[in-house]
Amino acid sequence: MTNFVYNEAAYRLADQNLNLETLTLKLMLVNDSYVADRDDQFVDEGGTHDAVDAEITAVTNYVRKELTSGKAWAKDTTNDMAWFDAEDPTTWTSLGGASNDTIEAVILIYDTGVDTTSLLIAYYDTTSGSPSLPYTTTGGNFSVNINAQGLINLKTNP
């Protein structure tokens, strides 16, 4: 698969019902048992192959990481685009070791505090920097840099 914005999130952005600058945004890590689908809407939709079912929750020292600062939209008139970005979260320190898994993708979510209403925003299985995905946890530190030009890119071509 490739990086994408989920359809419901794209619709809510266009309809101005999703203000990424003010919402609680988090990154969750999933293994390869999640088959990403642009039509998925929530972290937990009640099925057996939802994002929550593939989350690497059994890995030592794993928690969802909140994006707390730098949340803003920007425009680039030279490249005819706009993007949303935030500061990368702090590193997952000593991720794994006693219990491990393989990280296949990172998912940006709007966390409402309840997985059945927490909106899937974007899916990333390609990231820049090191380590690259997939990544098997070993107890070392893990950090991710989604994209130097933002978490979400909107091109202005017709």
C-alpha positions in Angstrom: 0.0 0.0 0.0 1.0 3.6 0.0 0.4 6.6 2.2 -3.1 8.0 2.0 -5.9 10.0 3.7 -8.9 8.0 4.7 -12.1 9.0 2.7 -14.2 10.0 5.7 -11.4 12.3 7.0 -11.0 13.8 3.5 -14.7 14.5 3.4 -14.7 16.1 6.8 -11.7 18.3 6.0 -13.5 19.5 2.8 -16.8 20.0 4.7 -14.9 22.0 7.4 -16.0 19.5 10.1 -12.5 18.5 11.1 -10.2 21.1 12.5 -6.9 19.4 12.9 -5.3 22.4 14.6 -7.5 22.0 17.7 -8.3 18.3 18.0 -6.4 15.6 19.9 -4.3 14.0 17.3 -2.3 10.8 18.0 -0.1 8.4 16.1 -0.8 4.7 16.6 1.5 1.8 15.3 0.0 -1.3 13.6 1.4 -4.6 12.4 0.7 -6.4 9.2 -2.6 -7.9 10.3 -4.3 -4.6 9.5 -5.3 -4.5 5.8 -5.7 -0.8 5.2 -8.8 0.4 3.4 -9.5 4.0 2.5 -13.1 3.4 3.4 -12.3 2.5 7.1 -13.6 5.3 9.4 -12.9 4.5 13.0 -10.1 2.9 15.0 -12.6 0.2 16.1 -15.5 -0.4 13.8 -16.5 -3.6 15.6 -15.0 -6.0 13.1 -12.1 -8.4 13.4 -9.7 -6.6 11.1 -10.0 -3.0 12.4 -6.9 -0.9 13.1 -7.3 -1.5 16.8 -7.0 -5.2 16.3 -3.5 -4.8 14.7 -2.2 -2.2 17.1 1.1 -3.3 18.7 -0.3 -2.9 22.2 1.6 -6.0 23.5 4.9 -4.3 22.8 6.9 -3.2 25.9 6.7 0.6 26.4 4.1 1.3 23.7 1.5 4.0 24.0 -0.2 6.1 21.3 1.8 9.4 20.9 0.0 12.7 20.9 1.0 15.5 18.5 0.9 18.4 20.9 2.6 21.3 19.2 3.2 22.9 15.8 -0.2 21.9 14.4 -0.8 24.2 11.5 -1.7 24.5 7.8 0.7 26.1 5.4 0.7 26.9 1.7 3.3 26.6 -1.0 2.5 28.8 -4.0 5.7 27.6 -5.8 4.6 24.0 -5.8 0.8 24.7 -5.9 -0.1 22.9 -2.7 -1.1 23.2 0.9 -0.2 21.0 3.8 -1.0 20.2 7.4 1.9 19.4 9.8 2.8 19.1 13.4 6.0 18.6 15.3 7.0 15.0 15.3 6.2 13.2 18.6 8.9 12.3 21.1 10.6 9.0 20.6 9.1 5.8 21.8 11.9 5.0 24.3 13.0 1.4 24.7 10.2 0.1 22.5 10.0 -3.6 22.7 12.5 -5.9 24.3 10.5 -8.0 26.6 7.6 -8.2 24.2 8.1 -7.4 20.5 6.2 -7.0 17.2 6.8 -5.6 13.7 5.6 -2.1 12.9 4.2 -2.1 9.4 2.5 1.3 9.4 1.7 4.5 11.4 -1.8 5.8 11.5 -2.8 9.4 12.4 -6.1 9.5 14.3 -8.4 12.0 15.9 -8.6 10.5 19.4 -11.9 11.1 21.1 -11.0 8.9 24.0 -13.2 6.1 22.6 -11.9 3.9 19.8 -15.4 3.4 18.2 -15.6 7.2 17.6 -11.9 8.0 17.1 -11.5 8.9 13.4 -8.8 7.4 11.2 -7.2 10.4 9.4 -4.2 9.1 7.5 -2.2 5.9 6.9 1.6 5.9 6.4 3.6 2.8 5.5 6.4 4.9 4.0 8.3 7.2 6.2 11.5 9.1 5.9 14.5 8.8 8.1 15.6 5.8 10.1 14.4 3.3 11.0 12.3 2.6 8.0 9.1 0.5 7.9 8.6 -2.4 8.5 10.5 -2.3 11.7 10.8 -5.1 14.3 11.0 -3.7 17.8 14.0 -4.9 19.9 14.0 -2.7 22.9 15.7 0.2 21.2 14.3 3.7 20.7 11.9 4.3 17.8 11.0 7.6 16.2 9.2 8.4 13.0 9.3 11.3 10.6 6.3 11.1 8.3 7.1 13.6 5.7 9.2 16.8 5.6 6.3 18.6 3.8 3.6 17.7 6.2 1.3 15.0 7.5 -1.3 15.8 4.8 -0.6 17.3 1.4 -3.2 18.9 -0.8 -2.3 19.6 -4.4 -4.2 22.3 -6.2 -4.3 20.7 -9.6 -7.8 20.4 -11.2 
